Amino acid sequence: MKTVCSGDTAVCKGEKHFWRAAGETFGLNVGLWAFDRYVLKGHYSYISLKTIRENFKHGFDWDNDHLSTNMFAHPYHGSLYFNAGRANGFNFWQSELFALGGSAMWELFMESEYPSKNDIIATPIGGAALGEVFYRTSDLMLDSRTSGCERFGREALSFLLSPMRGLTRILSGEAWEKKPTAGREFGNPPYRLDISLGTRLLASHDNDRLLKAGASARIGLEYGDRYASSTTPYDYFSLLMELNMMKTQPVLSRVEIIGSLFAKDVINTKRCNLTLGLYQHFDFFDSDTIRTDYTPDTFEPCVVPYKLGTPASAGGGIMFGYQAPRLTFHVAAHANGILLGGILSDFYRFYHRNYNWGSGYSAKLNLKASLCNDKFSFSLNNQFYRLYSRNDWYSITDSPNPGEDPVDVQGDDSRGTFYHLEGQINCRIWKKLFLTARCDWFRRSSLYNREEGDSSFYLFGFFIDSRQLSFQLMLTYRF
Protein backbone atom coordinates (compact mmCIF):
# COMPACT_ATOMS: atom_id res chain seq x y z
CA MET A 1 0.00 0.00 0.00
CA LYS A 2 1.57 3.29 -1.09
CA THR A 3 1.79 5.82 1.72
CA VAL A 4 2.59 9.52 1.79
CA CYS A 5 4.59 10.79 4.79
CA SER A 6 6.76 13.73 5.79
CA GLY A 7 8.85 14.13 8.93
CA ASP A 8 9.97 11.58 11.50
CA THR A 9 6.66 11.63 13.35
CA ALA A 10 4.44 12.31 10.39
CA VAL A 11 0.90 11.14 9.95
CA CYS A 12 1.07 8.70 7.02
CA LYS A 13 -1.94 8.29 4.74
CA GLY A 14 -2.43 5.28 2.49
CA GLU A 15 -4.18 4.93 -0.84
CA LYS A 16 -7.49 3.03 -0.95
CA HIS A 17 -7.35 -0.53 -2.31
CA PHE A 18 -10.95 -1.74 -2.52
CA TRP A 19 -10.36 -5.07 -4.23
CA ARG A 20 -7.60 -6.08 -1.87
CA ALA A 21 -9.77 -5.18 1.14
CA ALA A 22 -12.74 -7.08 -0.35
CA GLY A 23 -10.51 -10.05 -1.16
CA GLU A 24 -9.16 -10.19 2.40
CA THR A 25 -12.72 -10.06 3.78
CA PHE A 26 -13.87 -12.81 1.41
CA GLY A 27 -10.76 -14.92 2.09
CA LEU A 28 -11.22 -14.58 5.86
CA ASN A 29 -14.73 -16.01 5.62
CA VAL A 30 -13.73 -18.85 3.31
CA GLY A 31 -10.72 -19.73 5.46
CA LEU A 32 -12.74 -19.77 8.67
CA TRP A 33 -15.48 -21.84 7.05
CA ALA A 34 -12.89 -24.38 5.79
CA PHE A 35 -11.44 -24.69 9.30
CA ASP A 36 -14.90 -25.21 10.81
CA ARG A 37 -15.86 -27.71 8.10
CA TYR A 38 -12.75 -29.86 7.71
CA VAL A 39 -11.00 -29.50 11.10
CA LEU A 40 -13.76 -28.90 13.66
CA LYS A 41 -16.44 -30.62 11.52
CA GLY A 42 -19.07 -28.31 12.98
CA HIS A 43 -22.62 -29.21 12.02
CA TYR A 44 -23.31 -25.60 11.01
CA SER A 45 -20.49 -25.63 8.42
CA TYR A 46 -22.12 -28.20 6.10
CA ILE A 47 -23.46 -25.72 3.58
CA SER A 48 -24.99 -26.08 0.13
CA LEU A 49 -27.17 -24.16 -2.30
CA LYS A 50 -30.15 -25.54 -0.40
CA THR A 51 -28.99 -24.12 2.95
CA ILE A 52 -28.31 -20.75 1.32
CA ARG A 53 -31.80 -20.66 -0.18
CA GLU A 54 -33.29 -21.59 3.19
CA ASN A 55 -31.36 -18.81 4.90
CA PHE A 56 -32.77 -16.22 2.51
CA LYS A 57 -36.26 -17.72 2.71
CA HIS A 58 -36.41 -17.99 6.50
CA GLY A 59 -34.69 -14.73 7.45
CA PHE A 60 -33.00 -13.75 10.72
CA ASP A 61 -33.48 -15.33 14.19
CA TRP A 62 -32.14 -14.61 17.67
CA ASP A 63 -29.44 -17.21 18.28
CA ASN A 64 -28.49 -19.20 21.38
CA ASP A 65 -24.68 -19.17 21.57
CA HIS A 66 -22.65 -18.43 24.70
CA LEU A 67 -22.59 -14.84 25.88
CA SER A 68 -18.82 -14.76 25.32
CA THR A 69 -19.33 -15.96 21.73
CA ASN A 70 -22.02 -13.43 20.84
CA MET A 71 -20.71 -10.49 22.86
CA PHE A 72 -16.95 -10.79 22.32
CA ALA A 73 -15.91 -13.46 19.79
CA HIS A 74 -18.29 -12.25 17.08
CA PRO A 75 -17.36 -8.58 17.54
CA TYR A 76 -13.70 -9.63 17.42
CA HIS A 77 -14.45 -11.41 14.14
CA GLY A 78 -16.07 -8.18 12.99
CA SER A 79 -12.88 -6.29 13.91
CA LEU A 80 -11.01 -8.41 11.34
CA TYR A 81 -13.46 -7.42 8.59
CA PHE A 82 -13.21 -3.82 9.78
CA ASN A 83 -9.42 -3.80 9.68
CA ALA A 84 -9.37 -5.34 6.21
CA GLY A 85 -10.82 -2.00 5.13
CA ARG A 86 -8.82 0.09 7.60
CA ALA A 87 -5.47 -1.40 6.53
CA ASN A 88 -6.25 -0.69 2.88
CA GLY A 89 -6.71 3.05 3.21
CA PHE A 90 -10.38 3.38 4.22
CA ASN A 91 -11.47 5.56 7.14
CA PHE A 92 -13.47 4.49 10.21
CA TRP A 93 -16.93 4.90 8.67
CA GLN A 94 -15.99 3.34 5.33
CA SER A 95 -14.38 0.35 7.08
CA GLU A 96 -17.65 -0.23 8.93
CA LEU A 97 -19.17 -1.19 5.57
CA PHE A 98 -16.60 -3.98 5.17
CA ALA A 99 -17.56 -5.25 8.65
CA LEU A 100 -21.25 -5.19 7.70
CA GLY A 101 -20.61 -6.88 4.34
CA GLY A 102 -18.39 -9.57 5.83
CA SER A 103 -20.94 -10.30 8.56
CA ALA A 104 -23.82 -10.51 6.06
CA MET A 105 -21.81 -12.88 3.84
CA TRP A 106 -21.12 -15.18 6.79
CA GLU A 107 -24.68 -15.16 8.10
CA LEU A 108 -26.38 -15.79 4.77
CA PHE A 109 -23.91 -18.00 2.91
CA MET A 110 -21.36 -19.66 5.22
CA GLU A 111 -23.54 -21.44 7.81
CA SER A 112 -26.39 -23.94 7.57
CA GLU A 113 -28.01 -22.36 10.64
CA TYR A 114 -30.45 -19.54 10.06
CA PRO A 115 -28.85 -16.05 10.02
CA SER A 116 -28.71 -14.28 13.37
CA LYS A 117 -30.35 -10.96 14.23
CA ASN A 118 -27.93 -10.26 17.04
CA ASP A 119 -24.83 -11.11 14.99
CA ILE A 120 -25.68 -8.76 12.13
CA ILE A 121 -25.77 -5.96 14.75
CA ALA A 122 -23.03 -6.94 17.20
CA THR A 123 -20.45 -8.11 14.66
CA PRO A 124 -20.08 -4.88 12.64
CA ILE A 125 -20.80 -2.34 15.41
CA GLY A 126 -18.84 -4.06 18.16
CA GLY A 127 -16.25 -4.97 15.53
CA ALA A 128 -15.67 -1.29 14.76
CA ALA A 129 -14.95 -0.55 18.44
CA LEU A 130 -12.53 -3.45 18.88
CA GLY A 131 -11.10 -2.98 15.38
CA GLU A 132 -10.22 0.70 15.75
CA VAL A 133 -8.66 0.11 19.18
CA PHE A 134 -6.51 -2.74 17.87
CA TYR A 135 -5.65 -0.83 14.69
CA ARG A 136 -4.44 2.23 16.56
CA THR A 137 -2.49 0.25 19.17
CA SER A 138 -0.82 -1.73 16.37
CA ASP A 139 0.18 1.61 14.84
CA LEU A 140 2.12 2.46 17.99
CA MET A 141 4.32 -0.59 17.45
CA LEU A 142 5.45 0.28 13.91
CA ASP A 143 8.72 1.96 12.96
CA SER A 144 9.76 1.55 9.32
CA ARG A 145 13.17 3.10 10.05
CA THR A 146 14.29 0.00 11.95
CA SER A 147 15.66 -3.31 10.68
CA GLY A 148 16.80 -6.73 11.90
CA CYS A 149 15.45 -8.18 15.15
CA GLU A 150 13.87 -4.92 16.26
CA ARG A 151 11.95 -4.61 13.00
CA PHE A 152 10.79 -8.24 13.17
CA GLY A 153 9.63 -7.82 16.77
CA ARG A 154 7.69 -4.64 15.99
CA GLU A 155 6.01 -6.14 12.92
CA ALA A 156 5.15 -9.35 14.82
CA LEU A 157 3.58 -7.47 17.72
CA SER A 158 1.65 -5.23 15.32
CA PHE A 159 0.44 -8.38 13.51
CA LEU A 160 -0.79 -9.93 16.77
CA LEU A 161 -2.73 -6.77 17.64
CA SER A 162 -4.22 -6.35 14.16
CA PRO A 163 -3.84 -9.51 12.03
CA MET A 164 -5.49 -8.03 8.93
CA ARG A 165 -3.17 -5.05 9.03
CA GLY A 166 -0.19 -7.37 9.42
CA LEU A 167 -1.38 -9.46 6.47
CA THR A 168 -1.84 -6.34 4.35
CA ARG A 169 1.67 -5.13 5.20
CA ILE A 170 3.07 -8.49 4.13
CA LEU A 171 1.10 -8.52 0.86
CA SER A 172 2.14 -4.96 0.04
CA GLY A 173 5.79 -5.45 1.09
CA GLU A 174 5.60 -2.72 3.75
CA ALA A 175 6.48 -5.23 6.47
CA TRP A 176 10.16 -5.20 5.43
CA GLU A 177 10.47 -1.97 3.43
CA LYS A 178 12.83 0.47 5.14
CA LYS A 179 11.82 4.13 5.06
CA PRO A 180 13.21 7.44 6.34
CA THR A 181 10.10 7.94 8.51
CA ALA A 182 8.42 5.78 11.15
CA GLY A 183 5.47 5.15 8.83
CA ARG A 184 2.83 5.48 11.51
CA GLU A 185 -0.63 6.52 10.36
CA PHE A 186 -1.38 8.50 13.53
CA GLY A 187 2.07 9.85 14.40
CA ASN A 188 2.95 9.77 18.12
CA PRO A 189 -0.22 10.40 20.13
CA PRO A 190 0.02 10.53 23.94
CA TYR A 191 -0.98 7.34 25.75
CA ARG A 192 -0.76 5.67 29.14
CA LEU A 193 -0.61 1.89 29.51
CA ASP A 194 -1.05 0.16 32.88
CA ILE A 195 -0.44 -3.59 33.24
CA SER A 196 -1.41 -5.13 36.58
CA LEU A 197 -0.77 -8.62 37.96
CA GLY A 198 -1.93 -9.99 41.28
CA THR A 199 -4.65 -11.87 43.09
CA ARG A 200 -8.44 -11.67 43.13
CA LEU A 201 -10.77 -12.66 45.95
CA LEU A 202 -14.49 -13.27 45.31
CA ALA A 203 -16.78 -13.02 48.30
CA SER A 204 -20.40 -13.02 49.40
CA HIS A 205 -22.35 -14.30 46.42
CA ASP A 206 -25.89 -13.26 47.36
CA ASN A 207 -26.22 -13.95 51.10
CA ASP A 208 -23.73 -16.86 51.21
CA ARG A 209 -20.42 -16.28 53.01
CA LEU A 210 -18.22 -17.90 50.39
CA LEU A 211 -14.66 -17.10 49.38
CA LYS A 212 -12.76 -18.01 46.21
CA ALA A 213 -9.28 -16.79 45.32
CA GLY A 214 -7.15 -16.87 42.19
CA ALA A 215 -4.74 -14.94 39.98
CA SER A 216 -5.83 -11.90 38.02
CA ALA A 217 -4.44 -9.54 35.36
CA ARG A 218 -5.63 -6.17 34.08
CA ILE A 219 -4.69 -4.07 31.07
CA GLY A 220 -5.66 -0.41 31.04
CA LEU A 221 -4.92 1.89 28.10
CA GLU A 222 -5.78 5.57 27.68
CA TYR A 223 -4.98 6.84 24.19
CA GLY A 224 -4.96 10.43 22.97
CA ASP A 225 -6.00 13.66 24.66
CA ARG A 226 -9.38 13.37 26.35
CA TYR A 227 -9.87 17.15 26.28
CA ALA A 228 -8.95 17.84 22.63
CA SER A 229 -11.51 18.74 19.97
CA SER A 230 -11.76 16.15 17.22
CA THR A 231 -14.04 15.04 14.42
CA THR A 232 -12.02 11.87 13.75
CA PRO A 233 -13.37 8.75 15.55
CA TYR A 234 -11.16 7.32 18.28
CA ASP A 235 -8.61 10.12 18.42
CA TYR A 236 -9.30 9.50 22.11
CA PHE A 237 -10.30 6.17 23.65
CA SER A 238 -9.91 4.12 26.82
CA LEU A 239 -9.62 0.35 27.01
CA LEU A 240 -9.86 -1.97 30.01
CA MET A 241 -9.43 -5.75 29.91
CA GLU A 242 -9.50 -8.12 32.89
CA LEU A 243 -8.41 -11.76 32.91
CA ASN A 244 -8.63 -14.45 35.59
CA MET A 245 -6.90 -17.69 36.39
CA MET A 246 -9.54 -19.10 38.73
CA LYS A 247 -11.30 -22.44 38.42
CA THR A 248 -14.77 -20.99 38.91
CA GLN A 249 -14.42 -17.97 36.62
CA PRO A 250 -14.05 -17.33 32.87
CA VAL A 251 -10.58 -16.34 31.66
CA LEU A 252 -11.86 -13.12 30.09
CA SER A 253 -14.17 -11.47 32.59
CA ARG A 254 -14.32 -7.85 31.48
CA VAL A 255 -13.76 -5.65 28.43
CA GLU A 256 -14.68 -1.96 28.32
CA ILE A 257 -14.08 0.53 25.53
CA ILE A 258 -15.07 4.19 25.38
CA GLY A 259 -14.15 5.80 22.07
CA SER A 260 -14.70 9.40 21.01
CA LEU A 261 -16.69 9.82 17.79
CA PHE A 262 -16.87 13.61 18.01
CA ALA A 263 -15.53 15.97 20.68
CA LYS A 264 -15.51 19.74 21.21
CA ASP A 265 -13.52 21.51 23.91
CA VAL A 266 -15.69 24.12 25.63
CA ILE A 267 -13.14 25.29 28.23
CA ASN A 268 -9.40 25.11 27.60
CA THR A 269 -7.28 26.96 30.15
CA LYS A 270 -4.07 26.21 31.99
CA ARG A 271 -5.91 24.68 34.94
CA CYS A 272 -9.39 23.77 33.66
CA ASN A 273 -10.64 21.73 30.72
CA LEU A 274 -14.18 20.87 29.70
CA THR A 275 -15.08 18.77 26.66
CA LEU A 276 -18.46 17.63 25.31
CA GLY A 277 -18.76 14.82 22.83
CA LEU A 278 -20.38 11.74 21.33
CA TYR A 279 -18.86 8.42 22.35
CA GLN A 280 -19.17 4.78 21.34
CA HIS A 281 -19.24 2.22 24.17
CA PHE A 282 -18.43 -1.48 24.21
CA ASP A 283 -19.02 -3.34 27.49
CA PHE A 284 -18.57 -7.01 28.38
CA PHE A 285 -18.88 -8.49 31.90
CA ASP A 286 -18.75 -12.24 32.46
CA SER A 287 -18.83 -14.35 35.62
CA ASP A 288 -19.63 -17.84 36.78
CA THR A 289 -20.96 -19.36 39.98
CA ILE A 290 -18.89 -19.74 43.14
CA ARG A 291 -21.73 -21.54 44.92
CA THR A 292 -21.79 -25.31 45.46
CA ASP A 293 -25.10 -25.76 47.33
CA TYR A 294 -27.44 -26.06 44.37
CA THR A 295 -29.07 -29.00 42.63
CA PRO A 296 -28.18 -29.46 38.94
CA ASP A 297 -31.00 -29.70 36.38
CA THR A 298 -33.50 -28.02 38.67
CA PHE A 299 -35.62 -25.07 37.59
CA GLU A 300 -34.46 -22.46 40.12
CA PRO A 301 -33.02 -18.94 40.01
CA CYS A 302 -29.64 -18.84 38.31
CA VAL A 303 -26.63 -19.36 40.59
CA VAL A 304 -24.37 -17.32 38.30
CA PRO A 305 -24.08 -13.79 39.76
CA TYR A 306 -24.14 -11.74 36.56
CA LYS A 307 -23.53 -11.61 32.81
CA LEU A 308 -23.77 -8.51 30.65
CA GLY A 309 -22.78 -7.42 27.17
CA THR A 310 -23.55 -4.22 25.24
CA PRO A 311 -21.73 -4.44 21.88
CA ALA A 312 -23.86 -1.72 20.26
CA SER A 313 -24.09 1.38 22.44
CA ALA A 314 -23.42 5.11 22.06
CA GLY A 315 -24.30 8.39 23.71
CA GLY A 316 -23.26 11.81 24.93
CA GLY A 317 -20.44 12.45 27.36
CA ILE A 318 -18.74 15.20 29.30
CA MET A 319 -15.07 15.33 30.38
CA PHE A 320 -13.88 17.80 33.03
CA GLY A 321 -10.35 18.24 34.36
CA TYR A 322 -8.69 20.47 36.96
CA GLN A 323 -4.95 20.70 37.51
CA ALA A 324 -3.16 22.33 40.44
CA PRO A 325 0.55 22.14 41.36
CA ARG A 326 0.17 18.94 43.42
CA LEU A 327 -3.34 17.81 42.48
CA THR A 328 -4.94 16.52 39.28
CA PHE A 329 -8.67 15.83 39.16
CA HIS A 330 -10.76 14.28 36.34
CA VAL A 331 -14.50 13.67 36.00
CA ALA A 332 -16.26 11.88 33.14
CA ALA A 333 -20.02 11.33 32.80
CA HIS A 334 -21.86 9.45 30.04
CA ALA A 335 -25.50 8.75 29.15
CA ASN A 336 -26.01 6.11 26.45
CA GLY A 337 -28.64 4.36 24.43
CA ILE A 338 -28.15 0.60 23.98
CA LEU A 339 -29.29 -0.73 20.62
CA LEU A 340 -28.37 -4.32 21.50
CA GLY A 341 -27.38 -5.91 24.78
CA GLY A 342 -27.64 -9.13 26.73
CA ILE A 343 -28.15 -9.75 30.45
CA LEU A 344 -28.28 -12.92 32.54
CA SER A 345 -31.63 -14.75 32.75
CA ASP A 346 -32.74 -16.91 35.66
CA PHE A 347 -35.12 -18.97 33.52
CA TYR A 348 -34.36 -19.03 29.80
CA ARG A 349 -32.26 -22.08 28.86
CA PHE A 350 -31.53 -23.28 25.37
CA TYR A 351 -28.28 -24.70 24.01
CA HIS A 352 -25.50 -22.48 25.43
CA ARG A 353 -27.68 -19.48 26.18
CA ASN A 354 -28.70 -18.32 29.65
CA TYR A 355 -29.29 -14.63 28.99
CA ASN A 356 -31.90 -12.30 27.49
CA TRP A 357 -31.40 -10.07 24.47
CA GLY A 358 -32.69 -6.54 24.89
CA SER A 359 -32.34 -2.81 24.33
CA GLY A 360 -32.19 0.00 26.85
CA TYR A 361 -29.84 2.58 28.28
CA SER A 362 -26.84 3.06 30.55
CA ALA A 363 -25.19 5.78 32.63
CA LYS A 364 -21.58 6.05 33.78
CA LEU A 365 -19.71 8.32 36.19
CA ASN A 366 -15.94 8.20 36.67
CA LEU A 367 -13.83 10.19 39.15
CA LYS A 368 -10.02 10.19 39.20
CA ALA A 369 -7.56 12.14 41.32
CA SER A 370 -3.79 12.05 41.79
CA LEU A 371 -1.67 13.74 44.46
CA CYS A 372 1.99 14.63 44.84
CA ASN A 373 2.99 14.16 41.19
CA ASP A 374 1.07 10.88 40.92
CA LYS A 375 2.71 9.26 43.95
CA PHE A 376 -0.77 8.55 45.26
CA SER A 377 -3.98 8.27 43.21
CA PHE A 378 -7.51 6.96 43.53
CA SER A 379 -10.50 6.44 41.26
CA LEU A 380 -14.20 5.72 41.66
CA ASN A 381 -16.30 4.28 38.86
CA ASN A 382 -20.09 3.93 38.93
CA GLN A 383 -21.99 2.21 36.11
CA PHE A 384 -25.68 1.48 35.60
CA TYR A 385 -27.29 -0.55 32.79
CA ARG A 386 -30.96 -1.34 32.11
CA LEU A 387 -32.18 -3.67 29.38
CA TYR A 388 -35.76 -4.50 28.36
CA SER A 389 -36.74 -7.79 26.71
CA ARG A 390 -40.22 -8.08 25.25
CA ASN A 391 -40.28 -11.15 22.97
CA ASP A 392 -41.04 -13.88 25.56
CA TRP A 393 -40.31 -17.59 25.05
CA TYR A 394 -43.13 -18.66 27.39
CA SER A 395 -45.84 -17.61 24.95
CA ILE A 396 -44.30 -19.93 22.33
CA THR A 397 -43.08 -22.95 24.26
CA ASP A 398 -43.11 -24.01 27.89
CA SER A 399 -39.78 -25.85 27.76
CA PRO A 400 -36.87 -24.26 25.89
CA ASN A 401 -34.46 -27.05 26.76
CA PRO A 402 -31.45 -28.45 24.84
CA GLY A 403 -32.47 -30.96 22.19
CA GLU A 404 -35.79 -29.32 21.41
CA ASP A 405 -36.59 -26.93 18.59
CA PRO A 406 -35.11 -23.46 19.24
CA VAL A 407 -37.40 -20.49 19.60
CA ASP A 408 -36.86 -17.12 17.94
CA VAL A 409 -37.14 -14.93 21.04
CA GLN A 410 -35.25 -12.36 23.04
CA GLY A 411 -35.74 -14.54 26.15
CA ASP A 412 -37.92 -13.57 29.12
CA ASP A 413 -40.39 -10.74 29.21
CA SER A 414 -38.32 -8.83 31.75
CA ARG A 415 -36.51 -5.73 32.88
CA GLY A 416 -32.87 -6.46 33.68
CA THR A 417 -30.60 -4.14 35.67
CA PHE A 418 -26.85 -4.35 36.17
CA TYR A 419 -25.02 -2.09 38.60
CA HIS A 420 -21.27 -1.90 39.09
CA LEU A 421 -19.41 0.20 41.65
CA GLU A 422 -15.62 0.05 41.85
CA GLY A 423 -12.93 1.85 43.80
CA GLN A 424 -9.19 1.77 43.28
CA ILE A 425 -6.15 3.13 45.14
CA ASN A 426 -2.62 3.32 43.69
CA CYS A 427 0.55 4.01 45.63
CA ARG A 428 3.91 4.38 43.90
CA ILE A 429 6.54 2.11 45.45
CA TRP A 430 9.36 2.47 42.88
CA LYS A 431 9.63 4.66 39.79
CA LYS A 432 6.85 3.35 37.46
CA LEU A 433 5.78 0.49 39.77
CA PHE A 434 2.62 0.90 41.86
CA LEU A 435 0.80 -1.10 44.52
CA THR A 436 -2.88 -1.28 43.55
CA ALA A 437 -5.83 -2.19 45.76
CA ARG A 438 -9.31 -2.55 44.24
CA CYS A 439 -12.81 -3.33 45.39
CA ASP A 440 -15.75 -4.10 43.04
CA TRP A 441 -19.40 -4.51 43.92
CA PHE A 442 -21.65 -6.13 41.30
CA ARG A 443 -25.43 -6.28 41.45
CA ARG A 444 -27.69 -7.87 38.86
CA SER A 445 -31.45 -7.71 39.35
CA SER A 446 -34.30 -8.81 37.08
CA LEU A 447 -38.02 -8.16 37.18
CA TYR A 448 -39.96 -10.88 35.30
CA ASN A 449 -43.45 -10.73 33.84
CA ARG A 450 -44.30 -14.35 33.06
CA GLU A 451 -46.39 -17.39 34.00
CA GLU A 452 -44.90 -20.40 35.72
CA GLY A 453 -46.50 -23.84 35.87
CA ASP A 454 -50.22 -24.17 35.25
CA SER A 455 -52.59 -21.28 34.69
CA SER A 456 -53.43 -21.02 38.41
CA PHE A 457 -49.87 -19.96 39.33
CA TYR A 458 -48.40 -16.69 38.09
CA LEU A 459 -45.09 -14.86 38.57
CA PHE A 460 -46.01 -11.46 37.21
CA GLY A 461 -43.69 -8.95 38.84
CA PHE A 462 -41.38 -11.70 40.13
CA PHE A 463 -38.06 -10.11 41.23
CA ILE A 464 -34.64 -11.78 41.58
CA ASP A 465 -31.57 -10.01 42.97
CA SER A 466 -27.94 -11.18 42.95
CA ARG A 467 -24.79 -9.53 44.36
CA GLN A 468 -21.08 -10.22 44.48
CA LEU A 469 -17.98 -8.57 45.97
CA SER A 470 -14.52 -8.72 44.46
CA PHE A 471 -11.19 -7.63 45.98
CA GLN A 472 -7.88 -7.32 44.14
CA LEU A 473 -4.34 -6.66 45.33
CA MET A 474 -1.96 -6.13 42.43
CA LEU A 475 1.34 -4.71 41.24
CA THR A 476 0.92 -2.21 38.40
CA TYR A 477 3.61 -1.13 35.96
CA ARG A 478 2.95 2.05 34.02
CA PHE A 479 4.41 2.53 30.54
ROVOTOR-497596 format. One record per residue (C-alpha): x, z, y; residue in one letter. Coordinates in steps of 0.25 Angstrom, whole numbers, plus 5000, padded with zeros to 4 digits. Last residue first. Layout:
BEGIN
XZYa...
This chain:
BEGIN
501851225010f501251365008r501451444995y500451544991t500551654981l499251704975m498351814973l496851774971q495551844969f494251784965s492851844966l491651784959q490151774962r488851724955s487451724960d486151664953i484851654960f483451614953f482551554964g481651494954f482051544941l480651524933y480151574920f478651544916s479051394915s479951414903d481451434905g482051434918e481451364930e482351324943r482651354957n484051414956y484851494967l486351484965s487451574969s488951554969r489851664975r491351654975f492251764982w493751724984d494951824987c496351774990r497751834991a498851744995t500351784996l501051675004f502351595002l502751505013k503951595019k503751725010w502651825008i501651765018r500251835016c499051755013n497551815013i496351735007q494851755007g493851675000e492251675001l491551564992h490051544992y489351454983f487851434983t486951354974g485451324977r484751274965s483851174957d484851164946d485751054942g485950924951q485150844940v485350724932d485050784918v486050774906p485450744892d485750864883e487050894876g487450994886p486251074892n485351044903p484151114897s482851124904d482850974908t482350894920i481751004930s482751104925y483951004930w483651024944d483950924955n483951014968r485351074969s485751134982y487151184985l487651284995r489151314998y489751425006f491251445009q492051565016n493551555017n494351675023l495851655026s497051745028f498451735033s499751815034f501151765037k500451645044d501251655057n500851795059c499351785055l498551675048s497051655049a496051575041k494551575041l493651475033n492151455033l491451355024k489951315023a489351225012s488151135010y487151075000g487150974989s486951004974g487450984960w487251104951n488351164941y488551194927n488951054922r489851024910h488750964901y487451014907f487151154912r486351194924y486051344924f486951434932d487351314941s488751304948l488751224961i488951074963g489050994976g488750864983l488350824997l488750965002i488550985017g489651065024n489851175035a491351205038h492051315045a493551335048a494251445055v495751455057h496551575063f498051575066t498751705071l500151745076r500251655089p498751625089a498051505083q496551485082y495951375073g494451325071f494051225061m492551175061i491851095050g490751005047g490350955034g490650885020a490450905006s490550814993a491350884982p490651014983t490951094970g490551234966l490651314954k490351464953y490451594945p490351534931v489351624923v488151534925c486851604924p486251604910e485851504900f486651554888t487651464881d488751564882p488451714884t489051774896y490051894897d491351824899t491351804914r492451734921i491651604923t492151474929d492551424943s492551304951d492451284966f492651144972f492451104987d492650974994f492350975009h492350855019q492550895034y491850855047l492550915059g492651015071l494051075075t494351195083l495751235087n496251355095c497651405099r498451285105k497151215108t496251105100n494751135101i493751035096v494650965086d493850855079k493850835064a493350725054f493350715039l494150845038s494350885023g494051025017i494451025002i494151134992e494551144977v494351264969r494351304954s495351204948l495851274935v494451314931p494251464928q494151564916t495551544910k496251554924m497251464929m496551424942n496651324953l496251324968e496251204977m496151204992l496251085001l496051075016s495950955025f496350885038y496650745040d495550735029y494750625035p495250555047t494450585060t495350695065s495450805075s496450915071a496151055069y496251055053r497650995055d498050925042g498050975027y497751115022e498051125008l497751244998g498151244984i497751364975r498251414962a497751524952s498151604940a497151694933g496351814933a494951854928k494151984932l492752024928l491852124935r490552054933d489552044944n489651894947d491151864943h491851984948s493351934948a494251814947l495751844949l496651734953r498151724953t499251654960g499751524966l499451464979s499851334986i499651325001d499851185008l499751175023r499651035029y500050965042p499950815042p501250725039n500850585039g499450545034f499750415026e501150465022r502250355021g503450455023a504050345032t505350255030p504750205017k505150215002k504250144992e504150224979w502650264979a502250154989e502350044978g500950004980s500450034966l501250174966i500750214979r499350174975t499450264962l499950384971g498750364980r497850364968m498550484962p498350574975s498950714973l499750674960l500250544966f500750614979s501450714970l502150594963a502450524975e503150644981r503950674969g504350534967f504850524982r505550654980e506250614967c506750484973g506350434987s505750485000t505350405012r503950375006s503550525008d502250565001l501750704998m500850725010l500150595006d499750654993s499050775001t498250665009r497750594997y497450714989f496550775000v495950635003e495650624988g495050764986l494050744998a493750594995a493550624980g492550734984g491750624991i492050514980p491850594968t490850694972a489750594976i489750494965i490150604956d488850684959n487950574956k488550534943s488550404936p487850404922y488850434911e489450304904s490650314914e491550214921m490450124928f489450194937l490150324939e491650274939w491350154948m490550244958a491650344959s492650234962g491850174972g491550314979l493050354979a493450214984f492350224995l492950364999e494250285001s493650215013q493250355020w494650415018f495450295022n495850175014f497350135012g497550124997n497850264994a496550305000r495750214992g496350254979a496250394985n494750394985f494650344970y495650454966l494850564975s493650524967g494250574954h494550704961y493150704966p492750684951h493650794946a493250894957f491750914958m491250834946n492350874936t492551014941s491051044941l490950994926h490150864923d488650864923n488250734931d487150714942w486650574939d486850434945f486150304941g485450264928h485550114929k486950104935f487550204925n486750134914e487349994917r488750054917i488450124904t487949984898k489149914903l490050014896s490650144897i491250244887y491850344897s490750444898y491050484883h492450524887g493450464878k494550554884l495650444882v494950314881y493750324889r494050434899d495450374901f494850234902a493850284913w494950354921l495750224921g494550134925v494150224936n495550234942l495750084940g494550064949f494950154960t496350104959e495849954960g494949994972a496150054979a497049934976r495949834980w495649904993f497149914998h497049965012k498349975020e499050105021g499250195033k500450285035c500450405045v501850425049a502750535047t504050465046d503550365057g502750235055s501850195043c501050075038v500750075023t500649965013k500050005000m
